[in-house]
């Protein structure tokens, strides 16, 4: 669909898939029930838009934003457990995910 539509497409699922119109495809390594919560996709969209606002190209912004979203989910699961995580918990974990990614 990315090629057909001419846009970067992010398919959020057990493993998030990021596809570019030029054929590049990446599957992110996070399958986490903590991400299966109402509003999680909004946090993902915000992370991607935040990366675009910082100057990343669309595909790279989707990759970094998606990775940070998944990592925030892992951090939420570590601290809160698999169940009961809400979108606000994920958003609160994004700064920690950024810090961890920067290493």
N, CA, C and O atoms as a GROMACS GRO file, in nm:
protein
  412
    1UNK      N    1   0.082  -0.120   0.000
    1UNK     CA    2   0.000   0.000   0.000
    1UNK      C    3   0.086   0.126   0.000
    1UNK      O    4   0.047   0.229  -0.055
    2UNK      N    5   0.205   0.118   0.062
    2UNK     CA    6   0.293   0.235   0.061
    2UNK      C    7   0.329   0.276  -0.082
    2UNK      O    8   0.327   0.394  -0.115
    3UNK      N    9   0.361   0.178  -0.165
    3UNK     CA   10   0.395   0.208  -0.304
    3UNK      C   11   0.272   0.258  -0.380
    3UNK      O   12   0.281   0.354  -0.457
    4UNK      N   13   0.158   0.195  -0.358
    4UNK     CA   14   0.036   0.235  -0.428
    4UNK      C   15  -0.006   0.377  -0.391
    4UNK      O   16  -0.045   0.455  -0.478
    5UNK      N   17   0.002   0.410  -0.263
    5UNK     CA   18  -0.041   0.541  -0.216
    5UNK      C   19   0.068   0.647  -0.228
    5UNK      O   20   0.039   0.767  -0.226
    6UNK      N   21   0.195   0.605  -0.240
    6UNK     CA   22   0.306   0.700  -0.247
    6UNK      C   23   0.339   0.765  -0.114
    6UNK      O   24   0.390   0.877  -0.109
    7UNK      N   25   0.310   0.694  -0.006
    7UNK     CA   26   0.335   0.748   0.129
    7UNK      C   27   0.393   0.640   0.219
    7UNK      O   28   0.378   0.521   0.193
    8UNK      N   29   0.460   0.683   0.324
    8UNK     CA   30   0.506   0.590   0.427
    8UNK      C   31   0.382   0.539   0.501
    8UNK      O   32   0.292   0.616   0.534
    9UNK      N   33   0.379   0.409   0.525
    9UNK     CA   34   0.267   0.346   0.594
    9UNK      C   35   0.320   0.275   0.718
    9UNK      O   36   0.422   0.206   0.714
   10UNK      N   37   0.249   0.294   0.830
   10UNK     CA   38   0.282   0.226   0.954
   10UNK      C   39   0.163   0.137   0.989
   10UNK      O   40   0.052   0.186   1.009
   11UNK      N   41   0.188   0.007   0.997
   11UNK     CA   42   0.085  -0.089   1.035
   11UNK      C   43   0.114  -0.133   1.178
   11UNK      O   44   0.207  -0.209   1.203
   12UNK      N   45   0.032  -0.084   1.270
   12UNK     CA   46   0.051  -0.116   1.411
   12UNK      C   47  -0.017  -0.249   1.441
   12UNK      O   48  -0.137  -0.266   1.419
   13UNK      N   49   0.062  -0.341   1.491
   13UNK     CA   50   0.010  -0.472   1.528
   13UNK      C   51   0.103  -0.534   1.630
   13UNK      O   52   0.180  -0.463   1.694
   14UNK      N   53   0.096  -0.666   1.646
   14UNK     CA   54   0.186  -0.733   1.741
   14UNK      C   55   0.331  -0.692   1.711
   14UNK      O   56   0.408  -0.665   1.802
   15UNK      N   57   0.366  -0.690   1.586
   15UNK     CA   58   0.493  -0.633   1.541
   15UNK      C   59   0.459  -0.520   1.444
   15UNK      O   60   0.394  -0.545   1.342
   16UNK      N   61   0.499  -0.400   1.474
   16UNK     CA   62   0.469  -0.286   1.388
   16UNK      C   63   0.553  -0.293   1.261
   16UNK      O   64   0.673  -0.320   1.267
   17UNK      N   65   0.490  -0.269   1.148
   17UNK     CA   66   0.556  -0.270   1.018
   17UNK      C   67   0.559  -0.128   0.964
   17UNK      O   68   0.458  -0.058   0.964
   18UNK      N   69   0.677  -0.086   0.918
   18UNK     CA   70   0.694   0.045   0.856
   18UNK      C   71   0.736   0.021   0.712
   18UNK      O   72   0.835  -0.047   0.686
   19UNK      N   73   0.661   0.078   0.618
   19UNK     CA   74   0.690   0.058   0.476
   19UNK      C   75   0.699   0.193   0.405
   19UNK      O   76   0.623   0.285   0.434
   20UNK      N   77   0.793   0.201   0.312
   20UNK     CA   78   0.813   0.322   0.232
   20UNK      C   79   0.768   0.296   0.089
   20UNK      O   80   0.765   0.181   0.046
   21UNK      N   81   0.732   0.400   0.016
   21UNK     CA   82   0.689   0.383  -0.124
   21UNK      C   83   0.796   0.322  -0.214
   21UNK      O   84   0.764   0.261  -0.316
   22UNK      N   85   0.924   0.338  -0.176
   22UNK     CA   86   1.033   0.285  -0.258
   22UNK      C   87   1.062   0.138  -0.230
   22UNK      O   88   1.157   0.083  -0.286
   23UNK      N   89   0.983   0.074  -0.146
   23UNK     CA   90   0.999  -0.069  -0.121
   23UNK      C   91   1.069  -0.105   0.010
   23UNK      O   92   1.072  -0.222   0.048
   24UNK      N   93   1.125  -0.007   0.078
   24UNK     CA   94   1.188  -0.038   0.208
   24UNK      C   95   1.079  -0.078   0.307
   24UNK      O   96   0.973  -0.016   0.315
   25UNK      N   97   1.108  -0.184   0.383
   25UNK     CA   98   1.014  -0.232   0.484
   25UNK      C   99   1.095  -0.274   0.606
   25UNK      O  100   1.198  -0.340   0.594
   26UNK      N  101   1.046  -0.235   0.723
   26UNK     CA  102   1.109  -0.275   0.849
   26UNK      C  103   1.000  -0.324   0.944
   26UNK      O  104   0.894  -0.262   0.956
   27UNK      N  105   1.029  -0.434   1.010
   27UNK     CA  106   0.940  -0.487   1.114
   27UNK      C  107   1.008  -0.459   1.247
   27UNK      O  108   1.120  -0.504   1.271
   28UNK      N  109   0.940  -0.386   1.334
   28UNK     CA  110   0.996  -0.351   1.463
   28UNK      C  111   0.984  -0.469   1.559
   28UNK      O  112   0.888  -0.546   1.550
   29UNK      N  113   1.080  -0.485   1.652
   29UNK     CA  114   1.090  -0.609   1.730
   29UNK      C  115   1.004  -0.616   1.856
   29UNK      O  116   1.037  -0.692   1.948
   30UNK      N  117   0.897  -0.540   1.865
   30UNK     CA  118   0.819  -0.535   1.989
   30UNK      C  119   0.682  -0.598   1.970
   30UNK      O  120   0.601  -0.551   1.890
   31UNK      N  121   0.655  -0.705   2.044
   31UNK     CA  122   0.522  -0.765   2.051
   31UNK      C  123   0.486  -0.764   2.199
   31UNK      O  124   0.528  -0.852   2.274
   32UNK      N  125   0.409  -0.666   2.240
   32UNK     CA  126   0.390  -0.639   2.382
   32UNK      C  127   0.243  -0.611   2.409
   32UNK      O  128   0.187  -0.518   2.352
   33UNK      N  129   0.180  -0.689   2.497
   33UNK     CA  130   0.038  -0.663   2.527
   33UNK      C  131   0.014  -0.528   2.593
   33UNK      O  132  -0.098  -0.478   2.591
   34UNK      N  133   0.117  -0.468   2.652
   34UNK     CA  134   0.101  -0.336   2.712
   34UNK      C  135   0.070  -0.230   2.606
   34UNK      O  136   0.016  -0.125   2.638
   35UNK      N  137   0.103  -0.259   2.479
   35UNK     CA  138   0.076  -0.164   2.370
   35UNK      C  139  -0.065  -0.180   2.314
   35UNK      O  140  -0.109  -0.097   2.234
   36UNK      N  141  -0.136  -0.284   2.355
   36UNK     CA  142  -0.272  -0.309   2.306
   36UNK      C  143  -0.372  -0.240   2.396
   36UNK      O  144  -0.451  -0.305   2.465
   37UNK      N  145  -0.369  -0.109   2.395
   37UNK     CA  146  -0.456  -0.030   2.481
   37UNK      C  147  -0.509   0.090   2.405
   37UNK      O  148  -0.443   0.141   2.314
   38UNK      N  149  -0.626   0.135   2.442
   38UNK     CA  150  -0.685   0.251   2.376
   38UNK      C  151  -0.591   0.371   2.387
   38UNK      O  152  -0.540   0.401   2.495
   39UNK      N  153  -0.570   0.437   2.277
   39UNK     CA  154  -0.485   0.555   2.275
   39UNK      C  155  -0.340   0.527   2.244
   39UNK      O  156  -0.262   0.620   2.221
   40UNK      N  157  -0.302   0.400   2.241
   40UNK     CA  158  -0.162   0.366   2.211
   40UNK      C  159  -0.121   0.414   2.072
   40UNK      O  160  -0.010   0.462   2.053
   41UNK      N  161  -0.212   0.401   1.975
   41UNK     CA  162  -0.183   0.449   1.840
   41UNK      C  163  -0.166   0.600   1.835
   41UNK      O  164  -0.091   0.652   1.752
   42UNK      N  165  -0.236   0.672   1.922
   42UNK     CA  166  -0.219   0.817   1.930
   42UNK      C  167  -0.080   0.853   1.981
   42UNK      O  168  -0.017   0.948   1.934
   43UNK      N  169  -0.032   0.775   2.078
   43UNK     CA  170   0.105   0.797   2.129
   43UNK      C  171   0.206   0.768   2.019
   43UNK      O  172   0.303   0.841   2.002
   44UNK      N  173   0.182   0.661   1.943
   44UNK     CA  174   0.269   0.627   1.830
   44UNK      C  175   0.270   0.742   1.728
   44UNK      O  176   0.377   0.784   1.684
   45UNK      N  177   0.153   0.791   1.692
   45UNK     CA  178   0.146   0.901   1.595
   45UNK      C  179   0.219   1.024   1.646
   45UNK      O  180   0.289   1.091   1.571
   46UNK      N  181   0.202   1.054   1.774
   46UNK     CA  182   0.271   1.169   1.832
   46UNK      C  183   0.421   1.154   1.830
   46UNK      O  184   0.494   1.250   1.805
   47UNK      N  185   0.469   1.032   1.856
   47UNK     CA  186   0.614   1.008   1.853
   47UNK      C  187   0.668   1.027   1.711
   47UNK      O  188   0.775   1.085   1.692
   48UNK      N  189   0.593   0.979   1.613
   48UNK     CA  190   0.637   0.995   1.474
   48UNK      C  191   0.636   1.142   1.433
   48UNK      O  192   0.732   1.190   1.373
   49UNK      N  193   0.530   1.212   1.464
   49UNK     CA  194   0.522   1.354   1.428
   49UNK      C  195   0.631   1.434   1.500
   49UNK      O  196   0.688   1.528   1.443
   50UNK      N  197   0.659   1.397   1.623
   50UNK     CA  198   0.768   1.463   1.695
   50UNK      C  199   0.902   1.446   1.625
   50UNK      O  200   0.983   1.539   1.622
   51UNK      N  201   0.925   1.328   1.570
   51UNK     CA  202   1.050   1.305   1.496
   51UNK      C  203   1.053   1.384   1.366
   51UNK      O  204   1.157   1.436   1.326
   52UNK      N  205   0.936   1.394   1.299
   52UNK     CA  206   0.928   1.477   1.178
   52UNK      C  207   0.957   1.623   1.211
   52UNK      O  208   1.028   1.691   1.137
   53UNK      N  209   0.902   1.669   1.323
   53UNK     CA  210   0.922   1.809   1.364
   53UNK      C  211   1.068   1.838   1.394
   53UNK      O  212   1.112   1.953   1.386
   54UNK      N  213   1.144   1.735   1.427
   54UNK     CA  214   1.286   1.753   1.454
   54UNK      C  215   1.371   1.738   1.328
   54UNK      O  216   1.494   1.743   1.335
   55UNK      N  217   1.305   1.718   1.213
   55UNK     CA  218   1.375   1.720   1.086
   55UNK      C  219   1.401   1.586   1.020
   55UNK      O  220   1.462   1.582   0.914
   56UNK      N  221   1.356   1.476   1.080
   56UNK     CA  222   1.377   1.346   1.016
   56UNK      C  223   1.285   1.332   0.896
   56UNK      O  224   1.172   1.382   0.896
   57UNK      N  225   1.332   1.263   0.795
   57UNK     CA  226   1.248   1.229   0.679
   57UNK      C  227   1.138   1.134   0.724
   57UNK      O  228   1.146   1.074   0.831
   58UNK      N  229   1.034   1.122   0.643
   58UNK     CA  230   0.914   1.047   0.683
   58UNK      C  231   0.944   0.903   0.724
   58UNK      O  232   0.899   0.859   0.830
   59UNK      N  233   1.018   0.829   0.643
   59UNK     CA  234   1.044   0.688   0.675
   59UNK      C  235   1.127   0.676   0.803
   59UNK      O  236   1.097   0.593   0.888
   60UNK      N  237   1.230   0.758   0.815
   60UNK     CA  238   1.316   0.753   0.933
   60UNK      C  239   1.238   0.796   1.058
   60UNK      O  240   1.257   0.739   1.166
   61UNK      N  241   1.152   0.896   1.044
   61UNK     CA  242   1.069   0.940   1.157
   61UNK      C  243   0.975   0.829   1.202
   61UNK      O  244   0.955   0.808   1.321
   62UNK      N  245   0.918   0.757   1.104
   62UNK     CA  246   0.829   0.646   1.139
   62UNK      C  247   0.906   0.535   1.209
   62UNK      O  248   0.856   0.475   1.304
   63UNK      N  249   1.028   0.507   1.163
   63UNK     CA  250   1.110   0.404   1.227
   63UNK      C  251   1.146   0.443   1.370
   63UNK      O  252   1.127   0.365   1.463
   64UNK      N  253   1.198   0.563   1.387
   64UNK     CA  254   1.241   0.606   1.520
   64UNK      C  255   1.122   0.621   1.614
   64UNK      O  256   1.125   0.576   1.728
   65UNK      N  257   1.016   0.684   1.565
   65UNK     CA  258   0.896   0.700   1.647
   65UNK      C  259   0.836   0.566   1.685
   65UNK      O  260   0.795   0.546   1.799
   66UNK      N  261   0.831   0.473   1.590
   66UNK     CA  262   0.779   0.340   1.618
   66UNK      C  263   0.866   0.264   1.716
   66UNK      O  264   0.816   0.194   1.804
   67UNK      N  265   0.996   0.277   1.700
   67UNK     CA  266   1.088   0.210   1.792
   67UNK      C  267   1.074   0.266   1.933
   67UNK      O  268   1.068   0.191   2.030
   68UNK      N  269   1.068   0.398   1.944
   68UNK     CA  270   1.051   0.460   2.076
   68UNK      C  271   0.918   0.419   2.140
   68UNK      O  272   0.912   0.394   2.261
   69UNK      N  273   0.814   0.411   2.060
   69UNK     CA  274   0.683   0.366   2.109
   69UNK      C  275   0.692   0.224   2.164
   69UNK      O  276   0.642   0.196   2.272
   70UNK      N  277   0.756   0.136   2.089
   70UNK     CA  278   0.772  -0.002   2.134
   70UNK      C  279   0.856  -0.013   2.258
   70UNK      O  280   0.825  -0.089   2.350
   71UNK      N  281   0.965   0.064   2.262
   71UNK     CA  282   1.052   0.062   2.380
   71UNK      C  283   0.979   0.120   2.501
   71UNK      O  284   0.995   0.069   2.612
   72UNK      N  285   0.900   0.224   2.482
   72UNK     CA  286   0.820   0.279   2.592
   72UNK      C  287   0.723   0.172   2.644
   72UNK      O  288   0.699   0.164   2.764
   73UNK      N  289   0.668   0.092   2.554
   73UNK     CA  290   0.581  -0.017   2.595
   73UNK      C  291   0.655  -0.121   2.678
   73UNK      O  292   0.602  -0.172   2.777
   74UNK      N  293   0.779  -0.152   2.639
   74UNK     CA  294   0.861  -0.245   2.717
   74UNK      C  295   0.889  -0.190   2.856
   74UNK      O  296   0.882  -0.262   2.955
   75UNK      N  297   0.921  -0.062   2.863
   75UNK     CA  298   0.948   0.001   2.992
   75UNK      C  299   0.823   0.003   3.079
   75UNK      O  300   0.831  -0.019   3.200
   76UNK      N  301   0.708   0.030   3.018
   76UNK     CA  302   0.582   0.030   3.093
   76UNK      C  303   0.552  -0.110   3.145
   76UNK      O  304   0.510  -0.126   3.259
   77UNK      N  305   0.575  -0.210   3.062
   77UNK     CA  306   0.550  -0.348   3.106
   77UNK      C  307   0.643  -0.386   3.221
   77UNK      O  308   0.600  -0.453   3.315
   78UNK      N  309   0.769  -0.344   3.213
   78UNK     CA  310   0.864  -0.373   3.321
   78UNK      C  311   0.820  -0.312   3.453
   78UNK      O  312   0.834  -0.374   3.558
   79UNK      N  313   0.767  -0.190   3.448
   79UNK     CA  314   0.734  -0.121   3.573
   79UNK      C  315   0.589  -0.141   3.617
   79UNK      O  316   0.560  -0.133   3.736
   80UNK      N  317   0.497  -0.167   3.522
   80UNK     CA  318   0.355  -0.174   3.556
   80UNK      C  319   0.292  -0.311   3.532
   80UNK      O  320   0.185  -0.340   3.588
   81UNK      N  321   0.354  -0.394   3.452
   81UNK     CA  322   0.298  -0.524   3.418
   81UNK      C  323   0.233  -0.524   3.282
   81UNK      O  324   0.225  -0.421   3.215
   82UNK      N  325   0.185  -0.643   3.241
   82UNK     CA  326   0.125  -0.659   3.109
   82UNK      C  327  -0.012  -0.595   3.094
   82UNK      O  328  -0.048  -0.549   2.986
   83UNK      N  329  -0.088  -0.593   3.202
   83UNK     CA  330  -0.226  -0.546   3.196
   83UNK      C  331  -0.241  -0.414   3.270
   83UNK      O  332  -0.170  -0.386   3.366
   84UNK      N  333  -0.334  -0.333   3.224
   84UNK     CA  334  -0.365  -0.208   3.292
   84UNK      C  335  -0.284  -0.088   3.248
   84UNK      O  336  -0.303   0.021   3.301
   85UNK      N  337  -0.195  -0.106   3.153
   85UNK     CA  338  -0.118   0.007   3.100
   85UNK      C  339  -0.213   0.091   3.015
   85UNK      O  340  -0.288   0.037   2.933
   86UNK      N  341  -0.210   0.222   3.033
   86UNK     CA  342  -0.292   0.313   2.952
   86UNK      C  343  -0.201   0.403   2.870
   86UNK      O  344  -0.080   0.410   2.894
   87UNK      N  345  -0.259   0.472   2.775
   87UNK     CA  346  -0.181   0.555   2.683
   87UNK      C  347  -0.095   0.656   2.757
   87UNK      O  348   0.019   0.682   2.717
   88UNK      N  349  -0.147   0.713   2.863
   88UNK     CA  350  -0.068   0.810   2.940
   88UNK      C  351   0.057   0.749   2.999
   88UNK      O  352   0.160   0.816   3.011
   89UNK      N  353   0.049   0.621   3.036
   89UNK     CA  354   0.169   0.552   3.087
   89UNK      C  355   0.275   0.542   2.978
   89UNK      O  356   0.394   0.560   3.004
   90UNK      N  357   0.231   0.513   2.855
   90UNK     CA  358   0.325   0.503   2.744
   90UNK      C  359   0.390   0.638   2.715
   90UNK      O  360   0.511   0.647   2.697
   91UNK      N  361   0.308   0.743   2.712
   91UNK     CA  362   0.362   0.877   2.687
   91UNK      C  363   0.462   0.916   2.794
   91UNK      O  364   0.564   0.978   2.764
   92UNK      N  365   0.435   0.879   2.918
   92UNK     CA  366   0.527   0.911   3.028
   92UNK      C  367   0.660   0.837   3.015
   92UNK      O  368   0.761   0.882   3.067
   93UNK      N  369   0.659   0.723   2.947
   93UNK     CA  370   0.781   0.644   2.931
   93UNK      C  371   0.865   0.688   2.811
   93UNK      O  372   0.980   0.645   2.798
   94UNK      N  373   0.811   0.773   2.724
   94UNK     CA  374   0.887   0.815   2.606
   94UNK      C  375   1.018   0.884   2.640
   94UNK      O  376   1.119   0.853   2.576
   95UNK      N  377   1.024   0.975   2.737
   95UNK     CA  378   1.154   1.034   2.770
   95UNK      C  379   1.257   0.930   2.816
   95UNK      O  380   1.375   0.942   2.784
   96UNK      N  381   1.211   0.830   2.890
   96UNK     CA  382   1.302   0.723   2.933
   96UNK      C  383   1.349   0.641   2.814
   96UNK      O  384   1.465   0.600   2.808
   97UNK      N  385   1.258   0.616   2.720
   97UNK     CA  386   1.294   0.541   2.599
   97UNK      C  387   1.396   0.618   2.517
   97UNK      O  388   1.491   0.559   2.465
   98UNK      N  389   1.378   0.749   2.505
   98UNK     CA  390   1.474   0.832   2.431
   98UNK      C  391   1.610   0.827   2.497
   98UNK      O  392   1.712   0.814   2.430
   99UNK      N  393   1.611   0.838   2.628
   99UNK     CA  394   1.738   0.833   2.702
   99UNK      C  395   1.807   0.698   2.682
   99UNK      O  396   1.928   0.692   2.662
  100UNK      N  397   1.729   0.590   2.687
  100UNK     CA  398   1.787   0.457   2.668
  100UNK      C  399   1.840   0.441   2.526
  100UNK      O  400   1.947   0.383   2.506
  101UNK      N  401   1.767   0.491   2.427
  101UNK     CA  402   1.810   0.480   2.288
  101UNK      C  403   1.940   0.557   2.265
  101UNK      O  404   2.028   0.512   2.192
  102UNK      N  405   1.950   0.672   2.327
  102UNK     CA  406   2.072   0.751   2.313
  102UNK      C  407   2.190   0.686   2.382
  102UNK      O  408   2.306   0.710   2.347
  103UNK      N  409   2.160   0.600   2.483
  103UNK     CA  410   2.261   0.520   2.551
  103UNK      C  411   2.355   0.597   2.633
  103UNK      O  412   2.445   0.539   2.695
   0.00000   0.00000   0.00000
